[in-house]
């Protein structure tokens, strides 16, 4: 089995970096219509679009130190998709969280496991102050997953605090619409707040 370098690992998932040589992996992911229908207006990504997306991820890492990192099963290095960050407002340490999985990896908990690790990575390594996460309006699975990750709507005035291994993360509810690769997408926000003592964050 080929050994891979993972800069971040969970129990089942390893995070790596995209390279130009990974075009076939990129096609496996973004070239699948079941995946692409939630990413583009027409539900299709051409070979040229996939190549450009791959190059964009590589360039974003060079420029901002983040990308939608390719992820693999640690037990056999099987490629299962990508999960990571995209610069939204890097000057103010605001990033977008995202994850795309190959069809065969759906429904097995990989997206939540990867996203939880990336949230920790964003706040503790990248020092993000705020995270956004969007999803296609018809992708109810992603919406439910974001809600389980404690991303909540702006319409709620309540504040829920998340206990993590490294401290407390307090989400700020947000609801908005944003143009990503689709006409509308639900927008959530997660804000990192320092909660000290018993004060309310």
FENKA-V305134 format. One record per helix or strand of 2 or more residues. SS is the DSSP state (H for helix, E for strand). FROM is the first residue (numbers start at 1). TO is the last residue. Records with the same first field share a line. If there is no record, write none. Layout:
SS: FROM-TO ; FROM-TO
This chain:
E: 8-9 ; 13-15 ; 68-73 ; 79-89 ; 94-101 ; 130-136 ; 161-164 ; 167-170 ; 176-177 ; 185-191
H: 20-30 ; 33-36 ; 47-64 ; 90-92 ; 103-105 ; 110-124 ; 140-148
